[in-house]
Every structure is written in C-alpha cells, then in structure tokens.
Amino acid sequence: MREDKYMRFIIFLDALDVLDVGPWLSEHLIDQYNPGVPKVTPNVISQIMTGKRQEDMKFVRSTPYKKPRESHISEDTILHYATRKEKKLRVLQYGIPLCSNIQLPEGSISTYDHFLQGQAVPPILQFAQNNMDFQKDDPELIFHGMVDQTSALFCTMRSLARNGQFDVIFIGYTLIDAYTHWYHEENKKRLIQVVEEELKDLNRYGDILFFSDHGSSAKTDNFFINQFLKKEGYFDYEINFKLRNFHKSYNKKFPDHIGIDHPHVFIDWNKTKFFCNDAFDAMIDKTENATKEDCLELKKKLMETGYFDNVHIKDEVFDPDGKEYDSCPWIMPDSKEGIVTSGNLHPKVTEDPENANSMDLIRPGWHTNRAVVGCTDPSLTTKINGPADIFTLMKEFIDKQEPEVEEKIKKAKDEIEEDEDRAHLIENKLAEMGYV
C-alpha cells in the first residue's frame, strides 16, 4: 500500500459490550469503561464528541416536556478540532448521532444520522435500507440483511480510503444496537464477528480507534416510572380515553402506549412534584412544588424498589455553574442490568402486561454499563475513566496524522525549488562556456 494512502479511522460501535468482543477487538482493546447515567446514546456521544461535562450540554435528558428534542450538538466537537487551520485535516464523518448537521470547512463533510430524516447525504453514501420487521420477519433473513448493510458501508469506506480524499474518516455503526433492543444473543455475536472481519480489512488502510457508548443484555423486567410517581403521590394526571379513542390519536402499531405529552393527558401541576418525559431512560424533572427533602425522599423510595443500583440528585453531582445546569433533570436513577424503564402512562402495561401491546413490553433487551474503547495504535497513553476522556484520546490519535494534502503541496514545492536550482546551475555553466 502506498504510504500517502495511510490514514486514520475513528469508529463508533453502538452498543458493543465488553462481554461480546471477539479476538481482533480484544487484541486492540484499551479498556472497558462505565458510561455513567443515563447510559444512553445522546448523553454519552455528546460527551465523547465534545469532551464537555454533562451539565454544559442538554443531553442528560434530551427530550424536555413540550419542547423540541435536542438532536444536534451545538458545541465544538472533535471534528472541528481536526479540521482547524492548525491541523488542516480533511475529515469525513458518516453516521455518528448528533453530528449530521455540523458544518465543516471545504474538503470535509459531516453527514447522516439514522435517527433523523431528510438529510442531504451525498449519493455515494446513500445505501438501500432493509426496513425489516423484527416482530414478524425471519430472524435469519434479518441477520443477512444486516450483513449486507455492513458490507456495503465498509466497502464504500475502503473505496474512499483508496481514493485518498480524506485524512480521517469517522464512522457510526449502529446495527449492533438493533440486537440490543430486539435482543437476539446468537445473531448479535454473529454480526459482531462480521464487523470484526470488516475492521481487520479496513485496518490495512490505516489505524483504527473504536469505541462504544454502552453494552447490551437481555431484559429481566420493566419499571414504569411515571406510574410509580403517581402511585407515590408525586405526579397527578388523568387520561381522557374517550377523547383519545374518539380522535384516534394513538399509536396504531403500539396502541397501549401513552406519553405524558399526549394531548389527552391532563396534568394537575398544582399537585405534581415530579414527572418523567425521558424518551430514552427515566430521568426525572421536578416542579416548583418539590423541595430538597422531597428529592431525598424520592431517592430513598426508588432505591427501595430494587430496580436501581443508584439514584443521583442533580445538585449532588453537577456544577451549578454549568452552562445547561438548569435544563438537567433533578433525579437520575441508574437502573440495574436488564431493567427497562419507561414513562408510559397506559394502565394496561401494569394491570395486564401479558395482553398489552406496547413497545417497552415487547422489546427484549436493554443497555448495560459495559462500554469499550480500543485502538490499533499501541502508543496512545490517555487513560479512560469516562466518556469525555475518549475525546482526549481521539485528539491524541488525530495528532499523529499529518494532512496528506499539505504533504503533497510541500513535496511539490520542494521539487519546484530543486528544478529551479538545477536550471540556475545549468544557466551558470552555459555562461561560463560562453554560450549565454
């Protein structure tokens, strides 16, 4: 392989658990790390890509009540660091969540987030989607569809590497996470074997730094946080099922799911102290009716349920001077492994779960706190204690890459100067001989 094609890859492997790494990943594993609370993609990825504290961003609970979901990182990221004038690296970012709308200098591009729609993705990076139904379709066909999508992605990235258009390529690979929520242990491990082979081949074109945001395990139970809050007297709401059913304002595929922002959920805010509008976990907001004593009391009651390893209170873990401290949730329960938490208000999921049709009941898997980070470059020295440290590790990794285009320009200038010096010597020699 030509030396000027050697480059660097940074790869996000969504939901890769340390218990699932195979031989190649194990060989290059730097460490296992705990992603913290909540152990969900927006919270962890925002820290990794920026190196910032949770309280300086809006992703601890990125789905606030009656407000737009936070779907983009607005702070400086590792992508900005790599493309600044000091580095001048040409960067491609494809598929890492929260990064699709980041604007980079000419010659670099950040695109695609599988959570979002209507993105301006270049044709070379547009892949056919399988759109398979995990509830109905043959698991073997689903697996082969994932293998095809994996192959298409990495074939394209190898072609881009061979073309030498970029110095650093960031790749977000999210298919392992599909087997987290639609849990299938055997097929998950088979897919990771496929990914390992693709990474081994990609490694021929340059060093690889890889990381995950959490791990995955089978579900053991559900915990419905808002229904718990109502039962304990912290949350006062009513659901008008007559209006809901009359207007057919419900999810046709999963009719037994009602979120707190549904138009026919009526909340008595004068009697409400705590509520949860977290689409990904169980981060709890408080109203002005709740005191610090209420927070401590709720923490105690949550721990007594046996569903949580710990429960954190905002002012005990976050800096009040944080840029987004006010938007952080007040109570952050850290669920035990296998516990799926949900804000679903529909009574059927607790009264008749065997017959209820709700996504939180049907999905058989959830996140663990066993995230990983690794690299094929053994010289990196950054220690990993949490997500933000991976940002520092990426900087160390990127700092070893010289911008190929700058090297080519330097080489061309040197050759021109050599040619000019040679022409000058020839001219002097001809003058000495009397020809000029």
C-alpha positions as CSV (number, residue, x, y, z in Angstrom):
1,M,0.0,0.0,0.0
2,R,1.3,3.4,-0.9
3,E,2.5,5.4,2.1
4,D,0.4,8.5,1.1
5,K,-2.8,6.5,1.4
6,Y,-2.2,5.6,5.1
7,M,-4.9,7.3,7.1
8,R,-6.9,7.1,10.4
9,F,-10.4,5.8,11.2
10,I,-12.5,6.6,14.3
11,I,-15.4,4.2,14.6
12,F,-18.4,4.3,16.9
13,L,-19.8,0.8,17.5
14,D,-23.1,1.4,19.1
15,A,-23.9,-1.0,22.0
16,L,-20.7,-3.1,21.8
17,D,-20.5,-4.8,25.2
18,V,-17.1,-5.8,26.6
19,L,-18.5,-9.3,27.0
20,D,-19.2,-9.6,23.3
21,V,-15.8,-8.5,21.9
22,G,-14.1,-11.2,19.7
23,P,-10.4,-11.9,19.1
24,W,-9.5,-8.9,17.0
25,L,-11.4,-6.4,19.1
26,S,-9.9,-8.0,22.3
27,E,-6.4,-7.7,20.8
28,H,-6.7,-4.0,20.4
29,L,-8.9,-3.3,23.5
30,I,-7.6,-0.4,25.6
31,D,-10.2,-0.5,28.4
32,Q,-13.8,-1.1,29.5
33,Y,-15.4,2.0,30.9
34,N,-18.7,2.9,32.7
35,P,-20.6,5.5,30.6
36,G,-22.4,6.9,33.6
37,V,-26.0,8.0,33.9
38,P,-28.0,7.8,31.8
39,K,-26.3,5.1,29.8
40,V,-28.0,6.1,26.5
41,T,-26.5,7.3,23.2
42,P,-27.3,11.1,23.2
43,N,-25.8,11.6,26.7
44,V,-22.7,9.5,26.1
45,I,-22.0,10.5,22.5
46,S,-22.3,14.2,23.3
47,Q,-19.6,13.9,25.9
48,I,-17.3,11.8,23.7
49,M,-17.6,14.1,20.7
50,T,-17.1,17.4,22.7
51,G,-15.1,16.4,25.8
52,K,-17.5,18.6,27.8
53,R,-19.3,18.0,31.1
54,Q,-22.9,16.8,31.1
55,E,-24.1,20.0,32.8
56,D,-22.7,22.0,30.0
57,M,-24.9,20.4,27.4
58,K,-28.6,19.4,27.0
59,F,-28.3,15.7,26.6
60,V,-28.7,14.3,30.1
61,R,-32.4,14.2,29.2
62,S,-32.7,15.4,25.6
63,T,-36.5,15.2,25.3
64,P,-37.8,18.0,27.5
65,Y,-41.6,18.3,28.1
66,K,-43.5,20.1,25.4
67,K,-40.2,21.3,23.8
68,P,-38.3,20.2,20.7
69,R,-36.0,17.2,21.1
70,E,-32.3,18.0,21.3
71,S,-30.9,16.3,18.2
72,H,-27.7,18.2,17.3
73,I,-24.5,19.1,19.1
74,S,-24.1,22.8,19.1
75,E,-20.7,22.9,20.8
76,D,-17.3,22.5,19.2
77,T,-16.5,18.8,18.5
78,I,-13.5,16.6,17.7
79,L,-14.5,17.2,14.0
80,H,-13.8,20.9,14.4
81,Y,-10.5,20.2,16.1
82,A,-9.3,18.0,13.2
83,T,-10.3,20.5,10.5
84,R,-9.0,23.7,12.1
85,K,-6.1,25.6,10.5
86,E,-3.6,24.1,12.9
87,K,-4.4,20.6,11.7
88,K,-6.0,21.2,8.2
89,L,-7.1,17.6,8.0
90,R,-9.8,16.6,5.5
91,V,-12.4,14.8,7.5
92,L,-15.4,12.6,6.6
93,Q,-18.0,11.9,9.3
94,Y,-20.8,9.5,8.5
95,G,-23.4,8.1,10.9
96,I,-22.3,9.3,14.3
97,P,-25.5,10.5,16.1
98,L,-26.0,14.2,16.8
99,C,-23.3,15.2,14.2
100,S,-25.1,15.2,10.9
101,N,-25.7,19.0,10.7
102,I,-22.2,20.0,11.8
103,Q,-20.7,22.4,9.2
104,L,-17.0,21.8,8.3
105,P,-14.5,23.6,6.1
106,E,-14.4,22.9,2.3
107,G,-12.9,19.4,1.7
108,S,-14.6,17.9,4.8
109,I,-18.1,16.7,5.4
110,S,-20.3,15.5,8.3
111,T,-23.5,13.7,7.3
112,Y,-26.2,11.2,8.2
113,D,-27.8,10.3,11.5
114,H,-30.1,7.3,11.4
115,F,-32.4,9.0,13.9
116,L,-33.2,11.8,11.5
117,Q,-35.0,12.2,8.2
118,G,-34.5,14.5,5.2
119,Q,-30.7,14.8,5.4
120,A,-28.6,15.9,2.5
121,V,-26.5,12.8,2.2
122,P,-24.1,12.6,-0.8
123,P,-25.2,9.9,-3.4
124,I,-22.0,7.7,-2.7
125,L,-23.2,7.4,0.9
126,Q,-26.8,6.6,0.3
127,F,-27.5,2.9,0.9
128,A,-30.6,0.9,0.4
129,Q,-32.4,0.2,3.7
130,N,-34.0,-3.2,4.5
131,N,-36.8,-1.8,6.7
132,M,-37.4,-5.3,8.2
133,D,-39.9,-6.0,11.0
134,F,-38.2,-7.7,14.0
135,Q,-41.6,-8.9,15.2
136,K,-42.7,-10.6,12.0
137,D,-39.8,-11.3,9.7
138,D,-37.5,-14.4,9.6
139,P,-34.6,-13.7,12.1
140,E,-32.1,-15.3,9.6
141,L,-33.2,-13.0,6.8
142,I,-32.9,-10.0,9.2
143,F,-29.4,-11.1,10.0
144,H,-28.4,-11.5,6.4
145,G,-29.9,-8.0,5.7
146,M,-27.7,-6.6,8.4
147,V,-24.6,-8.3,7.0
148,D,-25.4,-6.8,3.5
149,Q,-25.7,-3.3,5.0
150,T,-22.5,-3.8,6.9
151,S,-20.6,-4.9,3.8
152,A,-22.0,-2.0,1.8
153,L,-20.9,0.5,4.4
154,F,-17.3,-0.8,4.8
155,C,-16.9,-1.4,1.0
156,T,-17.7,2.2,0.4
157,M,-15.3,3.4,3.2
158,R,-12.5,1.3,1.8
159,S,-13.1,2.8,-1.7
160,L,-12.9,6.3,-0.2
161,A,-9.7,5.3,1.6
162,R,-8.1,4.1,-1.6
163,N,-9.1,7.3,-3.4
164,G,-7.2,9.3,-0.7
165,Q,-9.9,12.0,-0.4
166,F,-9.7,12.2,3.4
167,D,-7.1,12.1,6.1
168,V,-9.5,10.9,8.9
169,I,-12.8,9.1,8.5
170,F,-15.3,8.9,11.3
171,I,-17.9,6.1,11.0
172,G,-21.0,5.5,13.1
173,Y,-22.1,1.8,13.0
174,T,-25.5,1.3,14.8
175,L,-26.7,-2.2,13.8
176,I,-25.4,-3.9,17.0
177,D,-27.8,-1.7,18.9
178,A,-30.7,-3.2,16.9
179,Y,-29.9,-6.5,18.6
180,T,-29.8,-4.7,22.0
181,H,-33.5,-3.7,21.8
182,W,-34.7,-6.6,19.7
183,Y,-32.4,-8.9,21.7
184,H,-31.0,-12.0,19.9
185,E,-27.8,-13.2,21.6
186,E,-26.7,-15.6,18.9
187,N,-27.2,-13.2,15.9
188,K,-25.7,-10.3,17.8
189,K,-22.5,-12.3,18.3
190,R,-22.6,-13.4,14.6
191,L,-22.9,-9.8,13.5
192,I,-20.0,-8.7,15.7
193,Q,-17.9,-11.4,14.0
194,V,-18.7,-9.9,10.7
195,V,-17.9,-6.4,11.9
196,E,-14.5,-7.7,13.2
197,E,-13.6,-9.1,9.8
198,E,-14.5,-5.7,8.2
199,L,-12.4,-3.8,10.7
200,K,-9.4,-6.2,10.1
201,D,-9.6,-5.4,6.4
202,L,-10.1,-1.7,7.0
203,N,-7.0,-1.7,9.2
204,R,-4.9,-2.3,6.1
205,Y,-5.6,1.3,5.1
206,G,-4.8,2.9,8.4
207,D,-5.0,2.7,12.2
208,I,-8.4,2.4,13.8
209,L,-9.7,3.8,17.1
210,F,-13.1,2.3,18.1
211,F,-15.5,2.9,21.0
212,S,-19.0,2.1,22.2
213,D,-21.4,4.1,24.3
214,H,-22.9,1.2,26.3
215,G,-23.3,-2.5,26.2
216,S,-26.3,-4.7,25.9
217,S,-28.1,-7.5,27.7
218,A,-31.4,-9.4,27.8
219,K,-34.3,-7.7,29.6
220,T,-35.3,-9.0,33.0
221,D,-38.2,-6.6,33.9
222,N,-39.9,-3.3,33.2
223,F,-40.3,-0.3,35.5
224,F,-42.9,2.3,34.7
225,I,-41.5,5.5,36.3
226,N,-44.5,7.8,35.8
227,Q,-47.0,5.3,37.1
228,F,-44.7,4.8,40.1
229,L,-44.6,8.6,40.7
230,K,-48.4,8.7,40.6
231,K,-48.8,5.8,43.0
232,E,-46.5,7.5,45.5
233,G,-48.4,10.8,45.2
234,Y,-45.8,12.8,43.4
235,F,-47.5,13.1,40.0
236,D,-51.2,13.9,39.4
237,Y,-52.6,13.2,36.0
238,E,-55.7,11.8,34.3
239,I,-56.1,10.2,30.8
240,N,-59.3,11.0,28.9
241,F,-59.7,7.7,27.0
242,K,-63.0,8.8,25.4
243,L,-61.4,11.8,23.7
244,R,-58.3,9.8,22.8
245,N,-60.2,6.9,21.2
246,F,-62.7,9.3,19.6
247,H,-60.0,11.2,17.8
248,K,-58.0,8.0,17.2
249,S,-54.9,9.9,18.5
250,Y,-52.9,6.9,19.4
251,N,-50.1,4.8,18.0
252,K,-51.8,2.2,15.7
253,K,-48.9,-0.3,15.9
254,F,-48.5,0.0,19.7
255,P,-51.8,1.3,21.0
256,D,-51.0,0.7,24.6
257,H,-48.5,3.5,24.9
258,I,-49.3,7.0,26.1
259,G,-46.6,9.6,26.8
260,I,-47.1,12.5,29.2
261,D,-47.1,15.0,26.3
262,H,-50.1,13.3,24.7
263,P,-52.9,15.9,24.0
264,H,-55.4,13.9,26.1
265,V,-53.2,13.5,29.2
266,F,-54.3,16.2,31.7
267,I,-51.8,17.1,34.4
268,D,-52.7,18.9,37.6
269,W,-49.5,20.9,38.0
270,N,-50.6,22.3,41.4
271,K,-50.4,18.7,42.8
272,T,-47.4,17.5,40.9
273,K,-43.9,17.4,42.3
274,F,-42.1,15.1,39.9
275,F,-42.6,13.7,36.3
276,C,-40.6,12.0,33.6
277,N,-40.6,12.9,29.9
278,D,-37.4,11.0,29.0
279,A,-37.8,9.1,25.8
280,F,-34.6,7.0,26.4
281,D,-34.4,6.4,30.2
282,A,-36.0,7.6,33.5
283,M,-34.5,11.0,34.1
284,I,-37.0,12.8,36.4
285,D,-37.8,16.5,36.4
286,K,-39.3,18.4,39.4
287,T,-41.7,21.2,39.7
288,E,-41.5,24.2,42.0
289,N,-43.7,22.3,44.4
290,A,-40.9,19.9,45.2
291,T,-38.3,20.6,48.0
292,K,-34.8,19.1,48.6
293,E,-36.4,16.9,51.2
294,D,-38.9,15.6,48.6
295,C,-35.9,14.8,46.3
296,L,-34.2,12.8,49.1
297,E,-37.4,11.1,50.0
298,L,-38.0,10.1,46.3
299,K,-34.4,8.8,46.0
300,K,-35.0,6.6,49.0
301,K,-38.3,5.2,47.7
302,L,-36.7,4.5,44.2
303,M,-33.8,2.6,45.8
304,E,-36.3,0.6,47.9
305,T,-38.0,-0.8,44.7
306,G,-34.9,-2.9,44.0
307,Y,-34.8,-1.7,40.4
308,F,-31.8,0.6,40.7
309,D,-28.1,0.4,41.5
310,N,-28.1,4.1,42.5
311,V,-30.2,7.2,42.3
312,H,-28.4,10.6,41.8
313,I,-29.7,14.0,42.7
314,K,-28.7,16.9,40.3
315,D,-27.1,19.3,42.8
316,E,-25.0,16.4,44.3
317,V,-23.3,15.6,41.1
318,F,-23.4,18.6,38.8
319,D,-21.7,22.0,39.0
320,P,-24.4,24.7,39.4
321,D,-22.3,27.0,37.2
322,G,-22.7,24.5,34.3
323,K,-23.9,26.2,31.1
324,E,-27.0,23.9,31.0
325,Y,-27.4,23.1,34.7
326,D,-30.9,24.5,34.8
327,S,-32.1,22.1,32.0
328,C,-30.6,19.0,33.6
329,P,-33.2,16.6,35.3
330,W,-33.3,16.7,39.0
331,I,-33.4,12.9,39.7
332,M,-31.3,10.4,37.7
333,P,-32.0,6.8,38.5
334,D,-29.3,4.3,37.4
335,S,-31.3,1.1,36.6
336,K,-29.9,-2.4,37.4
337,E,-28.8,-4.5,34.4
338,G,-31.8,-5.8,32.4
339,I,-34.3,-3.3,33.8
340,V,-36.1,-1.4,31.0
341,T,-37.5,1.9,32.4
342,S,-40.4,3.7,30.6
343,G,-42.5,6.8,31.1
344,N,-45.6,5.0,29.5
345,L,-48.8,6.1,31.3
346,H,-51.1,3.5,29.9
347,P,-52.5,1.4,32.8
348,K,-52.8,-1.8,30.7
349,V,-49.0,-2.3,30.8
350,T,-49.0,-2.7,34.5
351,E,-52.5,-4.2,35.0
352,D,-52.5,-6.7,32.1
353,P,-48.9,-6.8,30.7
354,E,-49.5,-10.3,29.1
355,N,-52.1,-8.8,26.7
356,A,-50.8,-5.2,26.4
357,N,-49.3,-4.1,23.1
358,S,-46.6,-1.6,23.9
359,M,-43.0,-1.2,22.6
360,D,-41.5,-1.2,26.1
361,L,-43.1,-4.6,26.9
362,I,-42.2,-6.2,23.5
363,R,-38.6,-5.2,23.3
364,P,-36.5,-8.0,25.0
365,G,-33.2,-6.2,25.6
366,W,-31.6,-3.1,27.1
367,H,-28.3,-1.2,27.8
368,T,-25.5,-2.2,30.2
369,N,-22.7,0.0,31.6
370,R,-20.0,-2.1,30.0
371,A,-18.8,0.2,27.2
372,V,-15.4,-0.3,25.5
373,V,-12.7,1.7,23.8
374,G,-9.7,0.4,21.8
375,C,-7.1,1.2,19.1
376,T,-4.7,-0.5,16.7
377,D,-2.1,2.2,17.6
378,P,-0.5,0.8,20.8
379,S,1.4,4.1,21.6
380,L,-1.7,6.0,22.9
381,T,-1.4,6.9,26.6
382,T,-4.7,8.6,27.5
383,K,-6.4,7.0,30.5
384,I,-10.2,6.3,30.1
385,N,-12.3,6.9,33.2
386,G,-15.5,8.2,31.4
387,P,-16.9,9.3,28.1
388,A,-15.2,12.7,28.0
389,D,-11.8,11.0,28.2
390,I,-12.4,9.4,24.8
391,F,-12.4,13.0,23.3
392,T,-8.9,13.4,24.6
393,L,-7.9,10.0,23.3
394,M,-9.2,11.0,19.8
395,K,-7.2,14.2,19.9
396,E,-4.0,12.2,20.7
397,F,-4.9,9.7,17.9
398,I,-5.6,12.5,15.4
399,D,-2.4,14.4,16.3
400,K,-0.4,11.6,14.9
401,Q,-1.9,12.1,11.4
402,E,-0.3,14.6,9.1
403,P,-2.6,16.2,6.5
404,E,-1.9,14.4,3.2
405,V,-2.7,17.4,1.0
406,E,-0.3,19.6,2.9
407,E,2.5,17.0,2.5
408,K,1.8,16.8,-1.2
409,I,2.0,20.6,-1.5
410,K,5.2,20.6,0.4
411,K,6.7,17.9,-1.8
412,A,5.6,19.7,-5.0
413,K,7.2,22.9,-3.7
414,D,10.5,21.1,-2.9
415,E,10.5,19.6,-6.4
416,I,10.0,23.0,-8.0
417,E,12.8,24.5,-5.9
418,E,15.1,21.7,-6.9
419,D,14.2,22.2,-10.5
420,E,14.8,26.0,-10.2
421,D,18.2,25.3,-8.5
422,R,19.1,22.8,-11.3
423,A,18.1,25.3,-14.0
424,H,20.1,28.0,-12.4
425,L,23.2,25.8,-12.2
426,I,22.8,24.9,-15.9
427,E,22.5,28.6,-16.9
428,N,25.7,29.5,-15.0
429,K,27.6,26.6,-16.6
430,L,26.4,27.7,-20.1
431,A,27.5,31.3,-19.3
432,E,31.0,30.1,-18.2
433,M,31.3,28.3,-21.6
434,G,30.3,31.5,-23.4
435,Y,27.0,30.2,-24.8
436,V,24.9,32.8,-23.0
